[in-house]
Amino acid sequence: MVDVKGKWALVTGASRGIGKLSAVFLAKQGCNLILHARKISNLDEVADEALAFGVEVKKVEAELSDLDAVKTMLDTIDSFGVTVDLVLNNAGLQIAYRTEYFDTPVSDYEISFKINTIAPAMICYHFLPKMIERGFGRVLNTTSGIRLEPEQAGYSASKAALDKITVDMGSKINGSDVMINLTDPGWCRTDLGGPNAPNAPESTIPGIVVGLFVDDGKSGRCFPAQDFNGMTLEDAVKKAETDYSNTVY
């Protein structure tokens, strides 16, 4: 199992919900954090919680639908002079639920793909080469289990595209100590999932981040967070490496 103590992790969408829970969990393991939100001021609460565990915390802001802002955010992170070893691309947007799905506007796809596909891909392309050069790194991209729902076409298509990018990149580094995988929180009662979802956000811990701790050199997998609900981190890692040992491709 990877020891994250003293390492730096970037967590996008860290101000609330599953992103906040993930960031605090990583801080409990001694991991330093770079926290992202649309506005830095939204990160004050999660930063204070993380700092209580004695780790270092830095904050960045970017509206992920603004790709120039994403580039500026990455430049800001580089200016910190720290080594980013772990990335959790948690931030995402469910743009709309279209009952009249044949009237789905093009903008649903444009906004969804910018936030859910292109922005995380830019982050991957920025940090993965540095990880490969150093010989270590972990990237987790957050996917969705939504299927057969044209009512959410922009969201589900953008997540499917992210899945494809992740698996294809994983095929190039499989067998190394730089790993890129997917994580699926399941349907949770978050701002994105809504109040009728069956799962509490807390049920995603530790499964939502287990892919940052696995140490078997395999990329291109998906770790469903609900499958690890109630487990210790150590047992979750063992399960991930045993039950999810096969890559997608």
HUWO-V270231 format. One record per backbone hydrogen bond with DSSP energy under -1.0 kcal/mol. NH is the residue of the N-H (numbers start at 1). CO is the residue of the C=O. Records with the same first field share a line. If there is no record, write none. Layout:
BEGIN
NH=CO ; CO
END
This chain:
BEGIN
2=213
6=30
7=4
9=32
10=86
11=34
12=88
14=36
20=16
21=17
22=18
23=19
24=20
25=21
26=22
27=23
28=24
30=27
31=26
32=7
33=56
34=9
35=58
36=11
37=60
42=39
43=40
44=41
47=43
48=44
49=45
50=46
51=47
52=48
53=50
54=51
58=33
60=35
62=37
66=63
70=66
71=67
72=68
73=69
74=70
75=71
76=72
77=73
78=74
79=75
80=77
81=78
85=8
86=8
87=138
88=10
89=140
90=88
98=151
101=99
103=100
104=101
108=105
110=106
111=107
112=108
113=109
114=110
115=111
116=112
117=113
118=113
119=114
121=117
122=118
123=119
124=120
125=121
126=122
127=123
128=124
131=127
132=128
133=129
134=130
135=131
136=131
137=177
138=85
139=179
140=87
141=181
142=89
143=183
152=149
153=150
156=152
157=153
158=154
159=155
160=156
161=157
162=158
163=159
164=160
165=161
166=162
167=163
168=164
169=165
170=166
171=167
172=169
174=170
175=217
176=173
179=137
181=139
182=221
183=141
184=223
189=199
190=188
194=190
199=187
203=200
204=201
205=202
208=204
209=206
212=209
213=210
214=210
220=180
223=182
225=184
227=224
228=225
229=226
231=228
236=232
237=233
238=234
239=235
240=236
241=237
242=238
243=239
244=240
248=220
END
